[in-house]
Each structure stands twice: as structure tokens, then as C-alpha cells.
């Protein structure tokens, strides 16, 4: 679902230019529920801007937004886990809780490459 949102945001922000700048990237991040306060969005854009123009095409925008979305989802998951661990537990739950199960981490795998036709 977030991939469709990324595409929609790019199309609405880029207009006919087909490119977005750091201000537009920050706007897209906020629209996806990410907290951009304290983030150096210019540095994030520079990291994926291979042409060093300060502008991202759709492919570079997708790479950046996927990376940011993964970090955001991971932070949300960690915050949720932290809150869960801070809650008050019953005696029975404390005795039967599994330390292995509580240490699982969120992981997302992605493939960022272009397909090529092989004859």
C-alpha cells in the first residue's frame, strides 16, 4: 500500500517537471506520517541524487522513500515494543513470558535493481 502512496505523492509533487527537490521530499515524508523534525532532508536527497542536481527523478525518489519508510516502520515497531515492555504485567505472565519471543526484530527485505533481458 505504501508503494502506491509513494507513486501518488511523487506525481502530485513533481507535476510536469517529473522531479522533486528536498522541500518536496520533506512534504512527502510528512504526508506518509514520518517525523522530519531534526532530519537533514538535503543530505538524504544528496545520498541518492547520482547527478548531484538537488532534484530526484521517480526512481531515486522511490529508493529514498522506501529507505525512509523502512526506518520509520522500524522505529514505530520499536516504540510499540518499548511501550509493551513498560506495561504492568501479571505474575502469571511474568513467569510464563519467553525472552526469545520478545527479542524478535522487524525486518524487511527489498530488491533495488533493474531487470535486464537475457537471450
N, C-alpha and C positions, 0 to 999 in steps of 0.2 A: 504493500500500500504506500509506503514512503517513497518508492521509486516513481510512482505516478505523481505524487505530490511534488517531488523534485522537478520532474519534467514540466508540470504545470507552472511552478514558480519560475523556472527559467524562461518559459515562453512569455509569461506575464511581465517579467522584469526586463528581459532583453529587448523586447519589441522587435523592430525590423533590423536592428543592428546585429542581432544574433550573438551578442557578447554582453557580459556583465562585469562590473567593477566591484571593488571591495565594499563599497556602501551598499550595493545591491545584494551582495553575498550576505552581509550582516542582516539585511532586511529579510532575506530568505531563511536564515538561521532562526531569527526571532519568530517568523511565521510557522516554523516547524517545532516551536516550543523550546528552542535552545537558548540558554542564557549567554549572551555575548559580552556581558559586563566583564571587564578585565582581560578580554581576549584581544590579541593583536591580529585582527582580521586581515590587515595588509600583509602581514608575514605569512598567514595561511594561504592567501592568494598567490603571493610570490613563490611559495613552495611548489605549487602545481602549474604556475604560469611559465611554460617552457620557452615562450618567445619573449618573456620579460617586458610585456607591454602594459601590464597592470589590468589587462582585460582577459576574461576567461570565455572560451567557447563552450558549447554544450558538453563536450566530452570531459574537459578539465573541471567544469562546474560539477558534473556528476561525481567525478573522483573525489573532489573536495567535500561535497555534501555527504557522500557515503562514509568517508572517514569521520567527519564531524558527527554524523548520525550514530555511527557505531560507538564513538566515545560518549556521546550523550546517553545512549541506551545503557551503556555500561555504568555510567555514573548514576543514572536513575535506579538501576538494579542494585548497585552497591548501597545507595541511600536507603532503599527499601529493605535490604538485608540488615543494615545497621539498625534501622528502626525496629525490625523484627527481633533482633538480638537484645535490644534495650527494653523490650516489653517485659512485664512481670509474668513469670511462669509458675505453674502449679508444681507442687512437689513431685507428682507423678511424671509430669512432662520433663522436669529436670533430671529425674532418674532414668528416663527412657529415651532421652534425646541422643542422636547419633552424631558424633563430632565429624565423621567423614561426610555425611549428607549436608551438613551446614557449611562445608568449605567449598562447595561447588562454585565455579565461576561462570559467568555468561561468556560465551564465545560465539563469534560469527565469522564464517569463512566467506571470502569473496574472491572473484577472479576478475582481474582488470587487464585484459589483453584483447587484441583484435584477432578475429578469426581470419585465417587465410585458406584459400582453396588449394588443395594438393592434388596434383594429377598423377 
